[in-house]
Amino acid sequence: MKAAFFAGFVGLCVLAAGCGATATSPSPNTPIRVTVQPTPTFAGIDGAMFTLRVENIGTTAVDLTFPSSCQVLPYFVDRATGQPVTPVGGGFACLTVITKQTLTPGQSFVRMHTVRAGVTSQPEAIVLPPGDYTIYARLEDSTFRLTSDPVPFSVR
């Protein structure tokens, strides 16, 4: 009886680890690529801008299904500590509705975000305390839980 319980428990742990929310980088067989790139800004624009891109690099159409209105989100890590950083004022507000998107081969969609230094939230920007960070994008699709490579940046 104890052996059966232990085997069931180990099986659940393995299953939970395989189905967890841990994002993974694209594998060679994945038809989707997620990237984040700094976006050039004009003189006088305060802060840094980033483009999050989700692209079908495969040869067939890919159907994506998202559990909310947030399809791809930026995440931030403090470079000095390696700890995740939540923007001033909290995270992102996403509508709890299932959304779908189909990407044909070569097709992509982008989301642009502005990041500014500060201590007060702003409706048009993501606000972080002054410091050195990395940003990465995570696809919130129910099948392809992919992340981009991190990009270092600073806000002052």
DSSP file (Angstrom, degrees, kcal/mol; ACC not computed):
  #  RESIDUE AA STRUCTURE BP1 BP2  ACC     N-H-->O    O-->H-N    N-H-->O    O-->H-N    TCO  KAPPA ALPHA  PHI   PSI    X-CA   Y-CA   Z-CA
    1    1 A M     >        0   0    0      0, 0.0     4,-2.4     0, 0.0     5,-0.2   0.000 360.0 360.0 360.0 -46.6    0.0    0.0    0.0
    2    2 A K  H  >  +     0   0    0      1,-0.2     4,-2.8     2,-0.2     5,-0.2   0.902 360.0  51.8 -63.3 -39.7    2.8    2.4    0.9
    3    3 A A  H  > S+     0   0    0      2,-0.2     4,-2.5     1,-0.2    -1,-0.2   0.897 109.9  48.7 -64.1 -40.2    4.7    1.6   -2.3
    4    4 A A  H  > S+     0   0    0      2,-0.2     4,-2.3     1,-0.2    -1,-0.2   0.909 112.7  48.0 -66.2 -41.3    1.6    2.2   -4.4
    5    5 A F  H  X S+     0   0    0     -4,-2.4     4,-2.6     2,-0.2    -2,-0.2   0.931 112.8  48.5 -62.6 -45.5    1.0    5.6   -2.7
    6    6 A F  H  X S+     0   0    0     -4,-2.8     4,-2.7     2,-0.2     5,-0.2   0.916 111.7  49.0 -62.4 -43.8    4.7    6.5   -3.1
    7    7 A A  H  X S+     0   0    0     -4,-2.5     4,-2.3     1,-0.2    -1,-0.2   0.905 112.9  47.9 -62.4 -41.7    4.6    5.6   -6.8
    8    8 A G  H  X S+     0   0    0     -4,-2.3     4,-2.3     2,-0.2    -2,-0.2   0.902 111.9  50.0 -64.2 -41.2    1.4    7.6   -7.3
    9    9 A F  H  X S+     0   0    0     -4,-2.6     4,-2.3     2,-0.2    -2,-0.2   0.925 111.6  47.4 -63.6 -46.0    2.9   10.6   -5.5
   10   10 A V  H  X S+     0   0    0     -4,-2.7     4,-2.5     1,-0.2    -1,-0.2   0.908 111.0  52.6 -62.5 -41.6    6.1   10.4   -7.6
   11   11 A G  H  X S+     0   0    0     -4,-2.3     4,-2.5     1,-0.2    -2,-0.2   0.904 109.4  48.7 -60.6 -42.1    4.0   10.2  -10.8
   12   12 A L  H  X S+     0   0    0     -4,-2.3     4,-3.0     2,-0.2    -1,-0.2   0.897 110.4  51.4 -64.5 -40.0    2.0   13.2   -9.8
   13   13 A C  H  X S+     0   0    0     -4,-2.3     4,-2.4     2,-0.2    -2,-0.2   0.925 111.7  46.4 -62.9 -43.8    5.2   15.2   -9.0
   14   14 A V  H  X S+     0   0    0     -4,-2.5     4,-2.1     2,-0.2    -2,-0.2   0.926 114.3  48.2 -63.9 -43.8    6.7   14.3  -12.5
   15   15 A L  H  X S+     0   0    0     -4,-2.5     4,-1.6     1,-0.2    -2,-0.2   0.915 111.6  50.0 -61.7 -43.7    3.4   15.2  -14.2
   16   16 A A  H  X S+     0   0    0     -4,-3.0     4,-0.5     1,-0.2    -1,-0.2   0.893 109.9  50.6 -63.5 -39.6    3.2   18.5  -12.3
   17   17 A A  H >< S+     0   0    0     -4,-2.4     3,-0.6     1,-0.2    -1,-0.2   0.892 111.4  48.5 -65.4 -37.8    6.7   19.3  -13.2
   18   18 A G  H 3< S+     0   0    0     -4,-2.1    -1,-0.2     1,-0.2    -2,-0.2   0.775 118.7  39.0 -71.9 -26.3    6.0   18.6  -16.9
   19   19 A C  H 3< S+     0   0    0     -4,-1.6    -1,-0.2    -5,-0.1    -2,-0.2   0.295  90.5 124.5-106.2   8.0    2.8   20.7  -16.9
   20   20 A G  S << S-     0   0    0     -3,-0.6    -3,-0.1    -4,-0.5    -4,-0.0  -0.026  75.2-107.3 -67.8 173.5    4.0   23.6  -14.7
   21   21 A A  S    S+     0   0    0      2,-0.1     2,-0.3     0, 0.0    -1,-0.1   0.349  73.9 130.6 -83.4   6.0    4.0   27.2  -15.6
   22   22 A T        -     0   0    0     -5,-0.2     2,-0.2     1,-0.1   123,-0.1  -0.446  56.5-133.1 -64.4 124.8    7.7   27.3  -16.1
   23   23 A A        -     0   0    0     -2,-0.3     2,-0.3   123,-0.1   123,-0.2  -0.500  20.7-156.8 -79.0 148.3    8.4   28.9  -19.4
   24   24 A T  B     -a  146   0A   0    121,-2.9   123,-1.2    -2,-0.2     3,-0.1  -0.901  18.6-110.1-124.7 154.6   10.9   27.2  -21.8
   25   25 A S        -     0   0    0     -2,-0.3   123,-0.1   121,-0.2   120,-0.1  -0.425  53.4 -80.8 -75.4 158.0   13.0   28.5  -24.6
   26   26 A P        -     0   0    0      0, 0.0    -1,-0.1     0, 0.0     7,-0.1  -0.281  42.9-143.7 -60.2 142.1   12.0   27.4  -28.1
   27   27 A S    >   -     0   0    0     -3,-0.1     3,-1.7     1,-0.1    -3,-0.0  -0.607  31.6-101.2 -96.5 166.8   13.2   23.9  -29.2
   28   28 A P  T 3  S+     0   0    0      0, 0.0    -1,-0.1     0, 0.0     0, 0.0   0.766 123.4  53.6 -59.8 -23.3   14.3   23.2  -32.7
   29   29 A N  T 3  S+     0   0    0      2,-0.0    29,-0.0    29,-0.0     0, 0.0   0.492  83.4 105.9 -89.9  -3.9   10.9   21.6  -33.4
   30   30 A T    <   -     0   0    0     -3,-1.7    27,-0.1     1,-0.1   114,-0.0  -0.637  57.1-156.9 -82.2 127.6    8.9   24.6  -32.2
   31   31 A P  S    S+     0   0    0      0, 0.0    26,-2.8     0, 0.0    27,-1.1   0.456  71.8  76.7 -82.4   1.7    7.3   26.6  -35.1
   32   32 A I  E     -B   56   0B   0     24,-0.2     2,-0.4    25,-0.2    24,-0.2  -0.904  58.9-166.6-116.4 140.0    7.0   29.8  -33.0
   33   33 A R  E     -B   55   0B   0     22,-2.6    22,-2.7    -2,-0.4     2,-0.5  -0.985   4.0-161.0-123.6 137.4    9.8   32.2  -32.0
   34   34 A V  E     +B   54   0B   0     -2,-0.4   115,-0.4   113,-0.3     2,-0.3  -0.976  18.4 170.6-117.8 126.4    9.4   34.9  -29.3
   35   35 A T  E     -B   53   0B   0     18,-2.5    18,-2.7    -2,-0.5     2,-0.4  -0.933  22.6-156.2-133.0 156.9   11.8   37.8  -29.3
   36   36 A V  E     +B   52   0B   0     -2,-0.3    16,-0.2   113,-0.2   113,-0.1  -1.000  18.8 178.3-130.7 134.4   12.2   41.1  -27.5
   37   37 A Q  E     -B   51   0B   0     14,-2.1    14,-2.9    -2,-0.4     2,-0.1  -0.988  34.2-108.8-135.8 142.7   14.2   44.0  -29.1
   38   38 A P  E     -B   50   0B   0      0, 0.0    12,-0.3     0, 0.0    10,-0.0  -0.489  35.4-140.2 -63.7 140.4   15.0   47.5  -28.0
   39   39 A T  E     -B   49   0B   0     10,-3.2    10,-0.6    -2,-0.1    73,-0.0  -0.909  20.2-111.9-105.3 128.2   13.0   50.0  -30.2
   40   40 A P        -     0   0    0      0, 0.0     2,-0.3     0, 0.0     8,-0.0  -0.296  37.0-156.2 -56.8 140.0   14.8   53.1  -31.3
   41   41 A T        -     0   0    0      4,-0.1     2,-0.2     6,-0.1     3,-0.1  -0.833  14.6-110.3-118.6 158.7   13.3   56.2  -29.7
   42   42 A F    >   -     0   0    0     -2,-0.3     3,-2.0     1,-0.1    -1,-0.0  -0.493  46.5 -85.2 -82.8 155.4   13.3   59.8  -30.8
   43   43 A A  T 3  S+     0   0    0      1,-0.3    -1,-0.1    -2,-0.2     3,-0.1  -0.333 117.7  30.7 -56.9 138.3   15.3   62.5  -28.9
   44   44 A G  T 3  S+     0   0    0      1,-0.3     2,-0.6    -3,-0.1    -1,-0.3   0.286  84.8 126.6  93.1 -10.5   13.2   63.8  -26.0
   45   45 A I    <   -     0   0    0     -3,-2.0     2,-0.6     2,-0.1    -1,-0.3  -0.721  56.2-139.3 -81.6 123.8   11.4   60.5  -25.4
   46   46 A D        +     0   0    0     -2,-0.6     2,-0.2    -3,-0.1    -3,-0.0  -0.735  61.5   8.0 -87.5 121.9   11.9   59.6  -21.7
   47   47 A G  S    S-     0   0    0     -2,-0.6     2,-0.4    69,-0.1    69,-0.2  -0.571  89.3 -63.1 111.2-173.1   12.6   55.9  -21.1
   48   48 A A  E     - C   0 115B   0     67,-2.7    67,-3.5    -2,-0.2     2,-0.4  -0.908  37.7-148.8-117.7 144.3   13.3   52.8  -23.2
   49   49 A M  E     -BC  39 114B   0    -10,-0.6   -10,-3.2    -2,-0.4     2,-0.4  -0.908  12.5-169.0-114.7 144.0   11.0   51.2  -25.7
   50   50 A F  E     -BC  38 113B   0     63,-2.7    63,-2.4    -2,-0.4     2,-0.5  -0.982  13.7-146.9-133.3 143.4   10.8   47.4  -26.5
   51   51 A T  E     -BC  37 112B   0    -14,-2.9   -14,-2.1    -2,-0.4     2,-0.6  -0.950   9.7-159.4-109.5 122.3    9.1   45.4  -29.2
   52   52 A L  E     -BC  36 111B   0     59,-3.2    59,-2.1    -2,-0.5     2,-0.4  -0.902  16.6-169.1 -99.1 122.9    7.9   41.9  -28.2
   53   53 A R  E     -BC  35 110B   0    -18,-2.7   -18,-2.5    -2,-0.6     2,-0.5  -0.940  17.8-167.7-121.4 135.3    7.4   39.8  -31.3
   54   54 A V  E     -BC  34 109B   0     55,-2.5    55,-2.0    -2,-0.4     2,-0.4  -0.990  22.3-178.9-117.6 122.9    5.8   36.4  -31.8
   55   55 A E  E     -BC  33 108B   0    -22,-2.7   -22,-2.6    -2,-0.5     2,-0.8  -0.965  31.5-131.6-132.6 138.1    6.5   34.9  -35.1
   56   56 A N  E     +B   32   0B   0     51,-2.7    50,-2.3    -2,-0.4   -24,-0.2  -0.793  28.7 170.2 -85.0 110.1    5.6   31.7  -37.0
   57   57 A I        +     0   0    0    -26,-2.8   -25,-0.2    -2,-0.8    -1,-0.1   0.290  49.7  93.1-102.7   7.8    8.9   30.3  -38.3
   58   58 A G  S    S-     0   0    0    -27,-1.1    48,-0.2     2,-0.2     4,-0.1  -0.091  83.8-113.2 -88.8-169.3    7.4   27.0  -39.3
   59   59 A T  S    S+     0   0    0     46,-0.1     2,-0.3     2,-0.1    -1,-0.0   0.395  92.2  51.3-109.1  -0.3    5.9   25.8  -42.6
   60   60 A T  S    S-     0   0    0     44,-0.1    -2,-0.2    43,-0.0    43,-0.1  -0.902  94.8 -84.7-132.5 162.9    2.3   25.5  -41.6
   61   61 A A        -     0   0    0     -2,-0.3     2,-0.4    43,-0.1    43,-0.2  -0.343  39.9-149.7 -65.0 146.7   -0.3   27.7  -39.8
   62   62 A V  E     -E  103   0C   0     41,-2.5    41,-2.7    -4,-0.1     2,-0.6  -0.985   1.5-147.9-123.6 127.8   -0.2   27.7  -36.0
   63   63 A D  E     -E  102   0C   0     -2,-0.4     2,-0.4    39,-0.2    39,-0.2  -0.847  15.5-164.1 -94.8 124.8   -3.3   28.2  -33.9
   64   64 A L  E     -E  101   0C   0     37,-3.4    37,-2.2    -2,-0.6     2,-0.4  -0.890   4.0-166.5-109.3 139.9   -2.6   30.0  -30.6
   65   65 A T  E     -E  100   0C   0     -2,-0.4    77,-2.6    35,-0.2    78,-0.3  -0.995   4.4-165.7-128.6 128.5   -5.0   30.0  -27.7
   66   66 A F  E     -E   99   0C   0     33,-3.3    33,-1.9    -2,-0.4    75,-0.2  -0.902  22.6-141.5-117.1 141.1   -4.6   32.4  -24.7
   67   67 A P  S    S+     0   0    0      0, 0.0     2,-0.3     0, 0.0     4,-0.1   0.491  86.8  14.2 -78.8  -1.5   -6.3   32.2  -21.3
   68   68 A S  S    S-     0   0    0      2,-0.3    31,-0.4    28,-0.2    28,-0.2  -0.900  92.3 -86.9-154.7-178.1   -6.6   36.0  -21.2
   69   69 A S  S    S+     0   0    0     26,-1.9     2,-0.8    -2,-0.3    27,-0.1   0.631 102.7  89.8 -74.4 -12.8   -6.3   39.1  -23.3
   70   70 A C        +     0   0    0     25,-0.3    -2,-0.3     1,-0.2     3,-0.2  -0.776  48.8 167.4 -87.0 110.2   -2.6   39.2  -22.5
   71   71 A Q        +     0   0    0     -2,-0.8    69,-2.8     1,-0.4     2,-0.3   0.823  69.2  10.9 -95.3 -37.0   -1.0   37.2  -25.3
   72   72 A V  E    S-F  139   0D   0     67,-0.2    -1,-0.4    68,-0.1    67,-0.2  -0.979  74.3-170.3-143.7 131.7    2.7   38.1  -24.8
   73   73 A L  E     -F  138   0D   0     65,-2.0    65,-2.3    -2,-0.3     2,-0.3  -0.899  20.9-121.9-126.0 149.9    4.0   39.9  -21.7
   74   74 A P  E     -F  137   0D   0      0, 0.0     2,-0.3     0, 0.0    63,-0.2  -0.677  24.9-165.1 -85.8 145.1    7.3   41.5  -20.7
   75   75 A Y  E     -F  136   0D   0     61,-2.8    61,-2.2    -2,-0.3     2,-0.4  -0.961   6.0-148.8-127.7 148.8    9.0   40.3  -17.5
   76   76 A F  E     -FG 135  85D   0      9,-0.6     9,-2.6    -2,-0.3     2,-0.4  -0.929   9.4-169.7-125.6 142.2   11.8   42.0  -15.7
   77   77 A V  E     -FG 134  84D   0     57,-2.2    57,-1.9    -2,-0.4     2,-0.5  -0.996  28.0-122.0-130.7 133.8   14.8   40.8  -13.7
   78   78 A D  E  >  -F  133   0D   0      5,-2.9     4,-2.9    -2,-0.4     5,-0.3  -0.628  20.3-149.4 -70.8 121.8   17.1   42.9  -11.5
   79   79 A R  T  4 S+     0   0    0     53,-2.1    -1,-0.2    -2,-0.5    54,-0.1   0.819  92.3  52.7 -67.3 -30.0   20.6   42.2  -12.9
   80   80 A A  T  4 S+     0   0    0     52,-0.5    -1,-0.2     1,-0.1    53,-0.1   0.888 125.7  21.0 -73.0 -38.5   22.4   42.7   -9.6
   81   81 A T  T  4 S-     0   0    0      2,-0.2    -2,-0.2    -3,-0.1    -1,-0.1   0.667  90.9-131.5-104.7 -20.0   20.2   40.2   -7.6
   82   82 A G     <  +     0   0    0     -4,-2.9    -3,-0.1     1,-0.3    -2,-0.0   0.568  62.5 136.6  76.0   8.6   18.7   38.0  -10.4
   83   83 A Q        -     0   0    0     -5,-0.3    -5,-2.9     1,-0.1    -1,-0.3  -0.635  61.7-105.1 -91.4 145.3   15.3   38.5   -8.8
   84   84 A P  E     -G   77   0D   0      0, 0.0     2,-0.4     0, 0.0    -7,-0.3  -0.361  34.3-146.6 -62.7 147.9   12.1   39.2  -10.7
   85   85 A V  E     -G   76   0D   0     -9,-2.6    -9,-0.6    -2,-0.0    48,-0.0  -0.977   1.9-147.9-122.8 130.0   10.9   42.8  -10.5
   86   86 A T        -     0   0    0     -2,-0.4     5,-0.1   -11,-0.1     3,-0.1  -0.818  30.7-110.6 -93.2 133.1    7.3   43.9  -10.5
   87   87 A P    >   -     0   0    0      0, 0.0     3,-2.2     0, 0.0    41,-0.2  -0.197  45.3 -83.6 -58.6 154.4    6.6   47.2  -12.1
   88   88 A V  T 3  S+     0   0    0     39,-3.4    39,-0.4     1,-0.3    34,-0.2  -0.371 121.1  26.2 -57.2 132.6    5.6   50.1   -9.8
   89   89 A G  T 3  S-     0   0    0     -3,-0.1    -1,-0.3    32,-0.1     2,-0.2   0.396 125.8 -81.2  90.6  -3.0    1.8   49.9   -9.3
   90   90 A G    <   -     0   0    0     -3,-2.2     3,-0.1    -4,-0.1     0, 0.0  -0.565  61.7 -50.1 107.1-170.6    1.7   46.1   -9.8
   91   91 A G  S    S-     0   0    0     -2,-0.2     2,-0.3     1,-0.2    -5,-0.0   0.305  75.5 -53.0 -84.8-147.4    1.7   43.8  -12.8
   92   92 A F        -     0   0    0    -22,-0.0     2,-0.6     2,-0.0    -1,-0.2  -0.729  39.9-133.6-100.0 143.8   -0.6   43.8  -15.8
   93   93 A A        -     0   0    0     -2,-0.3     2,-0.4    -3,-0.1    -3,-0.0  -0.870  30.2-177.3 -95.0 119.4   -4.4   43.8  -15.9
   94   94 A C        -     0   0    0     -2,-0.6     2,-0.2   -24,-0.1    -2,-0.0  -0.951  28.1-118.7-120.8 136.4   -5.6   41.2  -18.3
   95   95 A L        -     0   0    0     -2,-0.4   -26,-1.9     1,-0.1     2,-1.9  -0.529  26.5-125.0 -69.7 136.4   -9.2   40.4  -19.2
   96   96 A T        +     0   0    0     -2,-0.2     2,-0.3   -28,-0.2   -28,-0.2  -0.545  69.3 117.2 -86.1  75.6  -10.2   36.9  -18.3
   97   97 A V  S    S-     0   0    0     -2,-1.9     2,-0.5     2,-0.0    -2,-0.0  -0.989  70.0-111.0-137.6 144.8  -11.4   35.9  -21.7
   98   98 A I        -     0   0    0     -2,-0.3     2,-0.3   -31,-0.1   -29,-0.1  -0.656  38.9-172.9 -77.5 127.1  -10.1   33.2  -24.1
   99   99 A T  E     -E   66   0C   0    -33,-1.9   -33,-3.3    -2,-0.5     2,-0.3  -0.895   4.5-160.3-120.0 153.3   -8.5   34.8  -27.1
  100  100 A K  E     -E   65   0C   0     -2,-0.3     2,-0.3   -35,-0.2   -35,-0.2  -0.935   9.1-177.8-132.8 153.8   -7.1   33.1  -30.2
  101  101 A Q  E     -E   64   0C   0    -37,-2.2   -37,-3.4    -2,-0.3     2,-0.5  -0.971  12.6-153.1-150.8 135.5   -4.8   34.0  -33.0
  102  102 A T  E     -E   63   0C   0     -2,-0.3     2,-0.5   -39,-0.2   -39,-0.2  -0.950  10.4-163.9-111.1 128.7   -3.7   32.1  -36.1
  103  103 A L  E     -E   62   0C   0    -41,-2.7   -41,-2.5    -2,-0.5     3,-0.1  -0.954   6.6-151.9-113.1 122.1   -0.3   32.8  -37.5
  104  104 A T    >   -     0   0    0     -2,-0.5     3,-2.5   -43,-0.2   -48,-0.3  -0.429  50.2 -63.7 -80.0 165.2    0.5   31.6  -41.1
  105  105 A P  T 3  S+     0   0    0      0, 0.0    -1,-0.2     0, 0.0   -48,-0.2  -0.254 127.1   9.9 -53.2 129.4    4.1   30.8  -42.0
  106  106 A G  T 3  S+     0   0    0    -50,-2.3     2,-0.2     1,-0.3   -49,-0.1   0.273 100.2 125.0  84.4 -11.2    6.2   34.0  -41.7
  107  107 A Q    <   +     0   0    0     -3,-2.5   -51,-2.7   -52,-0.1    -1,-0.3  -0.493  33.7 172.3 -82.0 151.2    3.4   35.9  -40.0
  108  108 A S  E     -C   55   0B   0    -53,-0.2     2,-0.3    -2,-0.2   -53,-0.2  -0.935  22.5-146.2-146.6 168.5    4.0   37.7  -36.7
  109  109 A F  E     -C   54   0B   0    -55,-2.0   -55,-2.5    -2,-0.3     2,-0.3  -0.980  16.7-156.0-136.4 153.5    2.4   40.0  -34.2
  110  110 A V  E     -C   53   0B   0     -2,-0.3     2,-0.4   -57,-0.2   -57,-0.2  -0.901  11.2-162.0-128.9 155.2    4.0   42.6  -32.0
  111  111 A R  E     -C   52   0B   0    -59,-2.1   -59,-3.2    -2,-0.3     2,-0.4  -0.996  16.5-151.8-131.9 132.6    3.4   44.4  -28.7
  112  112 A M  E     -C   51   0B   0     -2,-0.4     2,-0.4   -61,-0.2   -61,-0.2  -0.864  13.0-175.5-109.3 141.2    5.3   47.5  -27.9
  113  113 A H  E     -C   50   0B   0    -63,-2.4   -63,-2.7    -2,-0.4     2,-0.4  -0.996  16.0-147.2-136.3 140.0    6.0   48.7  -24.3
  114  114 A T  E     -C   49   0B   0     -2,-0.4    12,-3.2    10,-0.3     2,-0.5  -0.902  13.6-160.3-103.7 134.5    7.7   51.8  -22.9
  115  115 A V  E     +Cd  48 126B   0    -67,-3.5   -67,-2.7    -2,-0.4     2,-0.3  -0.965  12.6 179.7-117.1 129.6    9.7   51.4  -19.7
  116  116 A R  E     - d   0 127B   0     10,-2.9    12,-2.5    -2,-0.5     2,-0.3  -0.926  28.6-115.3-127.9 152.8   10.5   54.5  -17.6
  117  117 A A  E     + d   0 128B   0     -2,-0.3     2,-0.3    10,-0.2    39,-0.1  -0.636  61.6  98.8 -81.8 143.3   12.3   55.1  -14.3
  118  118 A G        -     0   0    0     10,-1.7   -30,-0.1    -2,-0.3     3,-0.1  -0.969  67.9-114.6 165.8-176.4   10.2   56.3  -11.4
  119  119 A V  S    S+     0   0    0     -2,-0.3     2,-0.4    10,-0.1   -30,-0.1   0.342  90.9  70.6-126.8  -0.8    8.4   55.6   -8.2
  120  120 A T  S    S-     0   0    0      8,-0.1   -32,-0.1   -32,-0.1    -1,-0.1  -0.973  84.5-115.2-121.9 133.4    4.8   56.5   -9.4
  121  121 A S        -     0   0    0     -2,-0.4   -32,-0.1   -34,-0.1     5,-0.1  -0.287  26.7-158.9 -65.9 152.0    2.8   54.4  -11.8
  122  122 A Q  B >   -J  125   0E   0      3,-0.6     3,-1.1   -34,-0.2     5,-0.1  -0.993  18.7-136.5-131.6 137.6    1.9   55.9  -15.2
  123  123 A P  T 3  S+     0   0    0      0, 0.0    -1,-0.1     0, 0.0    -2,-0.0   0.778 103.3  45.6 -67.2 -25.4   -0.9   54.7  -17.5
  124  124 A E  T 3  S+     0   0    0    -11,-0.0     2,-0.3     2,-0.0   -10,-0.3   0.362 115.6  39.2-100.5   5.9    1.2   54.9  -20.7
  125  125 A A  B <  S-J  122   0E   0     -3,-1.1    -3,-0.6   -12,-0.1     2,-0.6  -0.981  75.8-112.9-150.8 159.2    4.4   53.2  -19.4
  126  126 A I  E     -d  115   0B   0    -12,-3.2   -10,-2.9    -2,-0.3     2,-0.5  -0.861  39.6-150.8 -89.7 125.7    5.8   50.4  -17.3
  127  127 A V  E     +d  116   0B   0     -2,-0.6   -39,-3.4   -39,-0.4   -10,-0.2  -0.884  19.9 173.0-108.9 128.2    7.6   52.1  -14.4
  128  128 A L  E     -d  117   0B   0    -12,-2.5   -10,-1.7    -2,-0.5     3,-0.1  -0.940  39.7 -99.9-125.1 149.9   10.6   50.6  -12.6
  129  129 A P        -     0   0    0      0, 0.0    26,-0.2     0, 0.0   -10,-0.1  -0.352  60.6 -80.2 -60.3 151.0   12.9   52.0  -10.0
  130  130 A P  S    S+     0   0    0      0, 0.0     2,-0.3     0, 0.0    26,-0.2  -0.283  87.7  93.9 -53.3 136.2   16.1   53.4  -11.4
  131  131 A G  E    S- H   0 155D   0     24,-2.2    24,-2.4    -3,-0.1     2,-0.5  -0.987  74.8 -63.7 166.3-172.5   18.5   50.4  -12.0
  132  132 A D  E     + H   0 154D   0     -2,-0.3   -53,-2.1    22,-0.2   -52,-0.5  -0.923  55.9 160.5-110.9 127.9   19.9   47.8  -14.2
  133  133 A Y  E     -FH  78 153D   0     20,-3.1    20,-2.8    -2,-0.5     2,-0.4  -0.809  34.5-132.9-136.2 170.0   17.5   45.1  -15.5
  134  134 A T  E     -FH  77 152D   0    -57,-1.9   -57,-2.2    18,-0.3     2,-0.4  -0.966  20.9-154.9-121.8 149.7   17.0   42.5  -18.1
  135  135 A I  E     +FH  76 151D   0     16,-2.2    16,-2.4    -2,-0.4     2,-0.3  -0.956  14.2 175.1-119.5 140.8   13.7   42.1  -20.0
  136  136 A Y  E     -F   75   0D   0    -61,-2.2   -61,-2.8    -2,-0.4     2,-0.4  -0.978  23.2-130.2-139.2 156.7   12.3   39.0  -21.6
  137  137 A A  E     -F   74   0D   0     -2,-0.3    11,-2.4    12,-0.3     2,-0.4  -0.824  15.8-160.3-105.5 144.1    9.0   38.2  -23.3
  138  138 A R  E     -FI  73 147D   0    -65,-2.3   -65,-2.0    -2,-0.4     2,-0.4  -0.988  15.0-136.1-127.4 126.4    6.8   35.2  -22.5
  139  139 A L  E     -F   72   0D   0      7,-2.7   -67,-0.2    -2,-0.4     7,-0.2  -0.661  10.1-155.5 -76.9 127.9    4.2   33.9  -24.8
  140  140 A E        +     0   0    0    -69,-2.8     5,-0.1    -2,-0.4   -72,-0.1   0.141  44.3 137.3 -93.9  19.6    1.1   33.1  -22.7
  141  141 A D        -     0   0    0      3,-0.6   -75,-0.2   -70,-0.2   -77,-0.0  -0.324  60.7-127.5 -66.2 147.9   -0.3   30.5  -25.1
  142  142 A S  S    S+     0   0    0    -77,-2.6     3,-0.2     1,-0.1    -1,-0.1   0.715 105.7  28.4 -72.1 -20.2   -1.7   27.3  -23.6
  143  143 A T  S    S+     0   0    0    -78,-0.3     2,-1.1     1,-0.2    -1,-0.1   0.824 118.9  50.3-103.4 -49.8    0.5   25.0  -25.8
  144  144 A F        +     0   0    0      1,-0.1     2,-1.4     2,-0.0    -3,-0.6  -0.756  60.4 178.5 -97.5  91.8    3.6   27.0  -26.5
  145  145 A R        +     0   0    0     -2,-1.1  -121,-2.9    -3,-0.2     2,-0.3  -0.639  28.3 160.2 -91.3  77.3    4.9   28.4  -23.2
  146  146 A L  B     -a   24   0A   0     -2,-1.4    -7,-2.7  -123,-0.2     2,-0.3  -0.693  27.9-160.6-107.3 152.0    7.9   30.1  -24.7
  147  147 A T  B     -I  138   0D   0   -123,-1.2  -113,-0.3    -2,-0.3    -9,-0.2  -0.913  17.1-125.6-124.1 156.8   10.3   32.9  -23.6
  148  148 A S        -     0   0    0    -11,-2.4  -113,-0.2    -2,-0.3     3,-0.0  -0.397  40.3 -86.7 -85.7 171.3   12.6   35.1  -25.5
  149  149 A D        -     0   0    0   -115,-0.4   -12,-0.3    -2,-0.1  -113,-0.2  -0.538  55.7-101.6 -69.7 148.6   16.3   35.6  -24.8
  150  150 A P        -     0   0    0      0, 0.0   -14,-0.2     0, 0.0    -1,-0.1  -0.446  30.1-154.1 -75.4 149.5   16.8   38.3  -22.1
  151  151 A V  E     -H  135   0D   0    -16,-2.4   -16,-2.2    -2,-0.1     2,-0.1  -0.989  13.5-134.4-123.3 121.9   17.9   41.8  -23.2
  152  152 A P  E     +H  134   0D   0      0, 0.0     2,-0.3     0, 0.0   -18,-0.3  -0.484  35.6 153.9 -76.1 147.1   19.9   43.9  -20.7
  153  153 A F  E     -H  133   0D   0    -20,-2.8   -20,-3.1    -2,-0.1     2,-0.3  -0.969  28.2-139.5-160.2 167.9   18.9   47.6  -20.2
  154  154 A S  E     -H  132   0D   0     -2,-0.3     2,-0.4   -22,-0.2   -22,-0.2  -0.968   4.5-159.2-133.2 149.0   19.1   50.4  -17.6
  155  155 A V  E      H  131   0D   0    -24,-2.4   -24,-2.2    -2,-0.3   -37,-0.1  -0.995 360.0 360.0-126.7 138.6   16.7   53.1  -16.5
  156  156 A R              0   0    0     -2,-0.4    -1,-0.1   -26,-0.2   -40,-0.0   0.354 360.0 360.0-126.0 360.0   17.8   56.2  -14.7
